[in-house]
Amino acid sequence: MMRTIGGRMPVVSMFPSADALRVADVHLRTGQALARFASTGLKQGVYRFKSHEEAYAQKVAGVVWVLAQNSRLRRSAA
């Protein structure tokens, strides 16, 4: 059995390279393009559920709704 003991965090530069900035910009624009409709799909408020399954079902329904909205907005923009 092998174990890793310790480990150093990579050093983060205060002055990123031009390539790193380009990659970050592409990442940001891709995320914005995929998520044109910014929402969790759930209205704000306090929710009480009888079971974890019921809470999970509402969460999944909200995510599906947001994905459908994003897809609809992308199709209409194209």
Phi and psi restraints in degrees (range 20) as a CNS / XPLOR table:
assign (resid 1 and name C) (resid 2 and name N)
       (resid 2 and name CA) (resid 2 and name C) 1.0 -108.4 20.0 2
assign (resid 2 and name N) (resid 2 and name CA)
       (resid 2 and name C) (resid 3 and name N) 1.0 142.7 20.0 2
assign (resid 2 and name C) (resid 3 and name N)
       (resid 3 and name CA) (resid 3 and name C) 1.0 -126.3 20.0 2
assign (resid 3 and name N) (resid 3 and name CA)
       (resid 3 and name C) (resid 4 and name N) 1.0 146.7 20.0 2
assign (resid 3 and name C) (resid 4 and name N)
       (resid 4 and name CA) (resid 4 and name C) 1.0 -100.6 20.0 2
assign (resid 4 and name N) (resid 4 and name CA)
       (resid 4 and name C) (resid 5 and name N) 1.0 123.4 20.0 2
assign (resid 4 and name C) (resid 5 and name N)
       (resid 5 and name CA) (resid 5 and name C) 1.0 -110.0 20.0 2
assign (resid 5 and name N) (resid 5 and name CA)
       (resid 5 and name C) (resid 6 and name N) 1.0 125.9 20.0 2
assign (resid 5 and name C) (resid 6 and name N)
       (resid 6 and name CA) (resid 6 and name C) 1.0 74.8 20.0 2
assign (resid 6 and name N) (resid 6 and name CA)
       (resid 6 and name C) (resid 7 and name N) 1.0 -154.3 20.0 2
assign (resid 6 and name C) (resid 7 and name N)
       (resid 7 and name CA) (resid 7 and name C) 1.0 136.9 20.0 2
assign (resid 7 and name N) (resid 7 and name CA)
       (resid 7 and name C) (resid 8 and name N) 1.0 137.4 20.0 2
assign (resid 7 and name C) (resid 8 and name N)
       (resid 8 and name CA) (resid 8 and name C) 1.0 -100.5 20.0 2
assign (resid 8 and name N) (resid 8 and name CA)
       (resid 8 and name C) (resid 9 and name N) 1.0 143.7 20.0 2
assign (resid 8 and name C) (resid 9 and name N)
       (resid 9 and name CA) (resid 9 and name C) 1.0 -78.9 20.0 2
assign (resid 9 and name N) (resid 9 and name CA)
       (resid 9 and name C) (resid 10 and name N) 1.0 143.3 20.0 2
assign (resid 9 and name C) (resid 10 and name N)
       (resid 10 and name CA) (resid 10 and name C) 1.0 -64.2 20.0 2
assign (resid 10 and name N) (resid 10 and name CA)
       (resid 10 and name C) (resid 11 and name N) 1.0 145.5 20.0 2
assign (resid 10 and name C) (resid 11 and name N)
       (resid 11 and name CA) (resid 11 and name C) 1.0 -76.4 20.0 2
assign (resid 11 and name N) (resid 11 and name CA)
       (resid 11 and name C) (resid 12 and name N) 1.0 128.8 20.0 2
assign (resid 11 and name C) (resid 12 and name N)
       (resid 12 and name CA) (resid 12 and name C) 1.0 -98.1 20.0 2
assign (resid 12 and name N) (resid 12 and name CA)
       (resid 12 and name C) (resid 13 and name N) 1.0 126.4 20.0 2
assign (resid 12 and name C) (resid 13 and name N)
       (resid 13 and name CA) (resid 13 and name C) 1.0 -81.3 20.0 2
assign (resid 13 and name N) (resid 13 and name CA)
       (resid 13 and name C) (resid 14 and name N) 1.0 141.6 20.0 2
assign (resid 13 and name C) (resid 14 and name N)
       (resid 14 and name CA) (resid 14 and name C) 1.0 -74.3 20.0 2
assign (resid 14 and name N) (resid 14 and name CA)
       (resid 14 and name C) (resid 15 and name N) 1.0 -17.6 20.0 2
assign (resid 14 and name C) (resid 15 and name N)
       (resid 15 and name CA) (resid 15 and name C) 1.0 -125.3 20.0 2
assign (resid 15 and name N) (resid 15 and name CA)
       (resid 15 and name C) (resid 16 and name N) 1.0 89.1 20.0 2
assign (resid 15 and name C) (resid 16 and name N)
       (resid 16 and name CA) (resid 16 and name C) 1.0 -66.4 20.0 2
assign (resid 16 and name N) (resid 16 and name CA)
       (resid 16 and name C) (resid 17 and name N) 1.0 153.7 20.0 2
assign (resid 16 and name C) (resid 17 and name N)
       (resid 17 and name CA) (resid 17 and name C) 1.0 -72.8 20.0 2
assign (resid 17 and name N) (resid 17 and name CA)
       (resid 17 and name C) (resid 18 and name N) 1.0 164.6 20.0 2
assign (resid 17 and name C) (resid 18 and name N)
       (resid 18 and name CA) (resid 18 and name C) 1.0 -62.0 20.0 2
assign (resid 18 and name N) (resid 18 and name CA)
       (resid 18 and name C) (resid 19 and name N) 1.0 -37.0 20.0 2
assign (resid 18 and name C) (resid 19 and name N)
       (resid 19 and name CA) (resid 19 and name C) 1.0 -65.6 20.0 2
assign (resid 19 and name N) (resid 19 and name CA)
       (resid 19 and name C) (resid 20 and name N) 1.0 -41.8 20.0 2
assign (resid 19 and name C) (resid 20 and name N)
       (resid 20 and name CA) (resid 20 and name C) 1.0 -64.6 20.0 2
assign (resid 20 and name N) (resid 20 and name CA)
       (resid 20 and name C) (resid 21 and name N) 1.0 -38.5 20.0 2
assign (resid 20 and name C) (resid 21 and name N)
       (resid 21 and name CA) (resid 21 and name C) 1.0 -67.0 20.0 2
assign (resid 21 and name N) (resid 21 and name CA)
       (resid 21 and name C) (resid 22 and name N) 1.0 -38.2 20.0 2
assign (resid 21 and name C) (resid 22 and name N)
       (resid 22 and name CA) (resid 22 and name C) 1.0 -64.7 20.0 2
assign (resid 22 and name N) (resid 22 and name CA)
       (resid 22 and name C) (resid 23 and name N) 1.0 -44.3 20.0 2
assign (resid 22 and name C) (resid 23 and name N)
       (resid 23 and name CA) (resid 23 and name C) 1.0 -63.8 20.0 2
assign (resid 23 and name N) (resid 23 and name CA)
       (resid 23 and name C) (resid 24 and name N) 1.0 -40.9 20.0 2
assign (resid 23 and name C) (resid 24 and name N)
       (resid 24 and name CA) (resid 24 and name C) 1.0 -64.9 20.0 2
assign (resid 24 and name N) (resid 24 and name CA)
       (resid 24 and name C) (resid 25 and name N) 1.0 -38.6 20.0 2
assign (resid 24 and name C) (resid 25 and name N)
       (resid 25 and name CA) (resid 25 and name C) 1.0 -65.4 20.0 2
assign (resid 25 and name N) (resid 25 and name CA)
       (resid 25 and name C) (resid 26 and name N) 1.0 -42.8 20.0 2
assign (resid 25 and name C) (resid 26 and name N)
       (resid 26 and name CA) (resid 26 and name C) 1.0 -62.6 20.0 2
assign (resid 26 and name N) (resid 26 and name CA)
       (resid 26 and name C) (resid 27 and name N) 1.0 -42.9 20.0 2
assign (resid 26 and name C) (resid 27 and name N)
       (resid 27 and name CA) (resid 27 and name C) 1.0 -61.3 20.0 2
assign (resid 27 and name N) (resid 27 and name CA)
       (resid 27 and name C) (resid 28 and name N) 1.0 -45.4 20.0 2
assign (resid 27 and name C) (resid 28 and name N)
       (resid 28 and name CA) (resid 28 and name C) 1.0 -63.8 20.0 2
assign (resid 28 and name N) (resid 28 and name CA)
       (resid 28 and name C) (resid 29 and name N) 1.0 -46.4 20.0 2
assign (resid 28 and name C) (resid 29 and name N)
       (resid 29 and name CA) (resid 29 and name C) 1.0 -66.1 20.0 2
assign (resid 29 and name N) (resid 29 and name CA)
       (resid 29 and name C) (resid 30 and name N) 1.0 -35.5 20.0 2
assign (resid 29 and name C) (resid 30 and name N)
       (resid 30 and name CA) (resid 30 and name C) 1.0 -64.9 20.0 2
assign (resid 30 and name N) (resid 30 and name CA)
       (resid 30 and name C) (resid 31 and name N) 1.0 -45.3 20.0 2
assign (resid 30 and name C) (resid 31 and name N)
       (resid 31 and name CA) (resid 31 and name C) 1.0 -61.9 20.0 2
assign (resid 31 and name N) (resid 31 and name CA)
       (resid 31 and name C) (resid 32 and name N) 1.0 -41.6 20.0 2
assign (resid 31 and name C) (resid 32 and name N)
       (resid 32 and name CA) (resid 32 and name C) 1.0 -66.3 20.0 2
assign (resid 32 and name N) (resid 32 and name CA)
       (resid 32 and name C) (resid 33 and name N) 1.0 -38.3 20.0 2
assign (resid 32 and name C) (resid 33 and name N)
       (resid 33 and name CA) (resid 33 and name C) 1.0 -68.0 20.0 2
assign (resid 33 and name N) (resid 33 and name CA)
       (resid 33 and name C) (resid 34 and name N) 1.0 -36.8 20.0 2
assign (resid 33 and name C) (resid 34 and name N)
       (resid 34 and name CA) (resid 34 and name C) 1.0 -77.0 20.0 2
assign (resid 34 and name N) (resid 34 and name CA)
       (resid 34 and name C) (resid 35 and name N) 1.0 -26.8 20.0 2
assign (resid 34 and name C) (resid 35 and name N)
       (resid 35 and name CA) (resid 35 and name C) 1.0 -117.7 20.0 2
assign (resid 35 and name N) (resid 35 and name CA)
       (resid 35 and name C) (resid 36 and name N) 1.0 66.0 20.0 2
assign (resid 35 and name C) (resid 36 and name N)
       (resid 36 and name CA) (resid 36 and name C) 1.0 -70.1 20.0 2
assign (resid 36 and name N) (resid 36 and name CA)
       (resid 36 and name C) (resid 37 and name N) 1.0 -26.8 20.0 2
assign (resid 36 and name C) (resid 37 and name N)
       (resid 37 and name CA) (resid 37 and name C) 1.0 -105.5 20.0 2
assign (resid 37 and name N) (resid 37 and name CA)
       (resid 37 and name C) (resid 38 and name N) 1.0 100.8 20.0 2
assign (resid 37 and name C) (resid 38 and name N)
       (resid 38 and name CA) (resid 38 and name C) 1.0 -86.4 20.0 2
assign (resid 38 and name N) (resid 38 and name CA)
       (resid 38 and name C) (resid 39 and name N) 1.0 101.6 20.0 2
assign (resid 38 and name C) (resid 39 and name N)
       (resid 39 and name CA) (resid 39 and name C) 1.0 -165.4 20.0 2
assign (resid 39 and name N) (resid 39 and name CA)
       (resid 39 and name C) (resid 40 and name N) 1.0 159.0 20.0 2
assign (resid 39 and name C) (resid 40 and name N)
       (resid 40 and name CA) (resid 40 and name C) 1.0 -90.0 20.0 2
assign (resid 40 and name N) (resid 40 and name CA)
       (resid 40 and name C) (resid 41 and name N) 1.0 -13.6 20.0 2
assign (resid 40 and name C) (resid 41 and name N)
       (resid 41 and name CA) (resid 41 and name C) 1.0 88.0 20.0 2
assign (resid 41 and name N) (resid 41 and name CA)
       (resid 41 and name C) (resid 42 and name N) 1.0 -1.8 20.0 2
assign (resid 41 and name C) (resid 42 and name N)
       (resid 42 and name CA) (resid 42 and name C) 1.0 -119.1 20.0 2
assign (resid 42 and name N) (resid 42 and name CA)
       (resid 42 and name C) (resid 43 and name N) 1.0 137.1 20.0 2
assign (resid 42 and name C) (resid 43 and name N)
       (resid 43 and name CA) (resid 43 and name C) 1.0 -72.6 20.0 2
assign (resid 43 and name N) (resid 43 and name CA)
       (resid 43 and name C) (resid 44 and name N) 1.0 150.8 20.0 2
assign (resid 43 and name C) (resid 44 and name N)
       (resid 44 and name CA) (resid 44 and name C) 1.0 -67.3 20.0 2
assign (resid 44 and name N) (resid 44 and name CA)
       (resid 44 and name C) (resid 45 and name N) 1.0 149.7 20.0 2
assign (resid 44 and name C) (resid 45 and name N)
       (resid 45 and name CA) (resid 45 and name C) 1.0 148.2 20.0 2
assign (resid 45 and name N) (resid 45 and name CA)
       (resid 45 and name C) (resid 46 and name N) 1.0 -177.6 20.0 2
assign (resid 45 and name C) (resid 46 and name N)
       (resid 46 and name CA) (resid 46 and name C) 1.0 -104.0 20.0 2
assign (resid 46 and name N) (resid 46 and name CA)
       (resid 46 and name C) (resid 47 and name N) 1.0 127.3 20.0 2
assign (resid 46 and name C) (resid 47 and name N)
       (resid 47 and name CA) (resid 47 and name C) 1.0 -115.1 20.0 2
assign (resid 47 and name N) (resid 47 and name CA)
       (resid 47 and name C) (resid 48 and name N) 1.0 137.4 20.0 2
assign (resid 47 and name C) (resid 48 and name N)
       (resid 48 and name CA) (resid 48 and name C) 1.0 -122.0 20.0 2
assign (resid 48 and name N) (resid 48 and name CA)
       (resid 48 and name C) (resid 49 and name N) 1.0 128.6 20.0 2
assign (resid 48 and name C) (resid 49 and name N)
       (resid 49 and name CA) (resid 49 and name C) 1.0 -120.7 20.0 2
assign (resid 49 and name N) (resid 49 and name CA)
       (resid 49 and name C) (resid 50 and name N) 1.0 152.7 20.0 2
assign (resid 49 and name C) (resid 50 and name N)
       (resid 50 and name CA) (resid 50 and name C) 1.0 -78.3 20.0 2
assign (resid 50 and name N) (resid 50 and name CA)
       (resid 50 and name C) (resid 51 and name N) 1.0 -23.8 20.0 2
assign (resid 50 and name C) (resid 51 and name N)
       (resid 51 and name CA) (resid 51 and name C) 1.0 -149.8 20.0 2
assign (resid 51 and name N) (resid 51 and name CA)
       (resid 51 and name C) (resid 52 and name N) 1.0 164.6 20.0 2
assign (resid 51 and name C) (resid 52 and name N)
       (resid 52 and name CA) (resid 52 and name C) 1.0 -66.8 20.0 2
assign (resid 52 and name N) (resid 52 and name CA)
       (resid 52 and name C) (resid 53 and name N) 1.0 -32.8 20.0 2
assign (resid 52 and name C) (resid 53 and name N)
       (resid 53 and name CA) (resid 53 and name C) 1.0 -64.1 20.0 2
assign (resid 53 and name N) (resid 53 and name CA)
       (resid 53 and name C) (resid 54 and name N) 1.0 -40.1 20.0 2
assign (resid 53 and name C) (resid 54 and name N)
       (resid 54 and name CA) (resid 54 and name C) 1.0 -65.2 20.0 2
assign (resid 54 and name N) (resid 54 and name CA)
       (resid 54 and name C) (resid 55 and name N) 1.0 -41.3 20.0 2
assign (resid 54 and name C) (resid 55 and name N)
       (resid 55 and name CA) (resid 55 and name C) 1.0 -65.1 20.0 2
assign (resid 55 and name N) (resid 55 and name CA)
       (resid 55 and name C) (resid 56 and name N) 1.0 -42.5 20.0 2
assign (resid 55 and name C) (resid 56 and name N)
       (resid 56 and name CA) (resid 56 and name C) 1.0 -65.0 20.0 2
assign (resid 56 and name N) (resid 56 and name CA)
       (resid 56 and name C) (resid 57 and name N) 1.0 -38.5 20.0 2
assign (resid 56 and name C) (resid 57 and name N)
       (resid 57 and name CA) (resid 57 and name C) 1.0 -62.9 20.0 2
assign (resid 57 and name N) (resid 57 and name CA)
       (resid 57 and name C) (resid 58 and name N) 1.0 -40.1 20.0 2
assign (resid 57 and name C) (resid 58 and name N)
       (resid 58 and name CA) (resid 58 and name C) 1.0 -67.9 20.0 2
assign (resid 58 and name N) (resid 58 and name CA)
       (resid 58 and name C) (resid 59 and name N) 1.0 -39.0 20.0 2
assign (resid 58 and name C) (resid 59 and name N)
       (resid 59 and name CA) (resid 59 and name C) 1.0 -62.0 20.0 2
assign (resid 59 and name N) (resid 59 and name CA)
       (resid 59 and name C) (resid 60 and name N) 1.0 -45.9 20.0 2
assign (resid 59 and name C) (resid 60 and name N)
       (resid 60 and name CA) (resid 60 and name C) 1.0 -63.9 20.0 2
assign (resid 60 and name N) (resid 60 and name CA)
       (resid 60 and name C) (resid 61 and name N) 1.0 -41.5 20.0 2
assign (resid 60 and name C) (resid 61 and name N)
       (resid 61 and name CA) (resid 61 and name C) 1.0 -61.6 20.0 2
assign (resid 61 and name N) (resid 61 and name CA)
       (resid 61 and name C) (resid 62 and name N) 1.0 -38.6 20.0 2
assign (resid 61 and name C) (resid 62 and name N)
       (resid 62 and name CA) (resid 62 and name C) 1.0 -65.9 20.0 2
assign (resid 62 and name N) (resid 62 and name CA)
       (resid 62 and name C) (resid 63 and name N) 1.0 -42.9 20.0 2
assign (resid 62 and name C) (resid 63 and name N)
       (resid 63 and name CA) (resid 63 and name C) 1.0 -64.5 20.0 2
assign (resid 63 and name N) (resid 63 and name CA)
       (resid 63 and name C) (resid 64 and name N) 1.0 -42.1 20.0 2
assign (resid 63 and name C) (resid 64 and name N)
       (resid 64 and name CA) (resid 64 and name C) 1.0 -62.1 20.0 2
assign (resid 64 and name N) (resid 64 and name CA)
       (resid 64 and name C) (resid 65 and name N) 1.0 -41.5 20.0 2
assign (resid 64 and name C) (resid 65 and name N)
       (resid 65 and name CA) (resid 65 and name C) 1.0 -62.4 20.0 2
assign (resid 65 and name N) (resid 65 and name CA)
       (resid 65 and name C) (resid 66 and name N) 1.0 -44.4 20.0 2
assign (resid 65 and name C) (resid 66 and name N)
       (resid 66 and name CA) (resid 66 and name C) 1.0 -64.1 20.0 2
assign (resid 66 and name N) (resid 66 and name CA)
       (resid 66 and name C) (resid 67 and name N) 1.0 -42.5 20.0 2
assign (resid 66 and name C) (resid 67 and name N)
       (resid 67 and name CA) (resid 67 and name C) 1.0 -62.3 20.0 2
assign (resid 67 and name N) (resid 67 and name CA)
       (resid 67 and name C) (resid 68 and name N) 1.0 -38.9 20.0 2
assign (resid 67 and name C) (resid 68 and name N)
       (resid 68 and name CA) (resid 68 and name C) 1.0 -65.8 20.0 2
assign (resid 68 and name N) (resid 68 and name CA)
       (resid 68 and name C) (resid 69 and name N) 1.0 -41.0 20.0 2
assign (resid 68 and name C) (resid 69 and name N)
       (resid 69 and name CA) (resid 69 and name C) 1.0 -62.9 20.0 2
assign (resid 69 and name N) (resid 69 and name CA)
       (resid 69 and name C) (resid 70 and name N) 1.0 -44.8 20.0 2
assign (resid 69 and name C) (resid 70 and name N)
       (resid 70 and name CA) (resid 70 and name C) 1.0 -61.6 20.0 2
assign (resid 70 and name N) (resid 70 and name CA)
       (resid 70 and name C) (resid 71 and name N) 1.0 -42.7 20.0 2
assign (resid 70 and name C) (resid 71 and name N)
       (resid 71 and name CA) (resid 71 and name C) 1.0 -63.8 20.0 2
assign (resid 71 and name N) (resid 71 and name CA)
       (resid 71 and name C) (resid 72 and name N) 1.0 -43.3 20.0 2
assign (resid 71 and name C) (resid 72 and name N)
       (resid 72 and name CA) (resid 72 and name C) 1.0 -62.9 20.0 2
assign (resid 72 and name N) (resid 72 and name CA)
       (resid 72 and name C) (resid 73 and name N) 1.0 -43.8 20.0 2
assign (resid 72 and name C) (resid 73 and name N)
       (resid 73 and name CA) (resid 73 and name C) 1.0 -66.9 20.0 2
assign (resid 73 and name N) (resid 73 and name CA)
       (resid 73 and name C) (resid 74 and name N) 1.0 -37.2 20.0 2
assign (resid 73 and name C) (resid 74 and name N)
       (resid 74 and name CA) (resid 74 and name C) 1.0 -66.6 20.0 2
assign (resid 74 and name N) (resid 74 and name CA)
       (resid 74 and name C) (resid 75 and name N) 1.0 -39.8 20.0 2
assign (resid 74 and name C) (resid 75 and name N)
       (resid 75 and name CA) (resid 75 and name C) 1.0 -66.6 20.0 2
assign (resid 75 and name N) (resid 75 and name CA)
       (resid 75 and name C) (resid 76 and name N) 1.0 -38.8 20.0 2
assign (resid 75 and name C) (resid 76 and name N)
       (resid 76 and name CA) (resid 76 and name C) 1.0 -73.0 20.0 2
assign (resid 76 and name N) (resid 76 and name CA)
       (resid 76 and name C) (resid 77 and name N) 1.0 -26.0 20.0 2
assign (resid 76 and name C) (resid 77 and name N)
       (resid 77 and name CA) (resid 77 and name C) 1.0 -80.5 20.0 2
assign (resid 77 and name N) (resid 77 and name CA)
       (resid 77 and name C) (resid 78 and name N) 1.0 -22.2 20.0 2
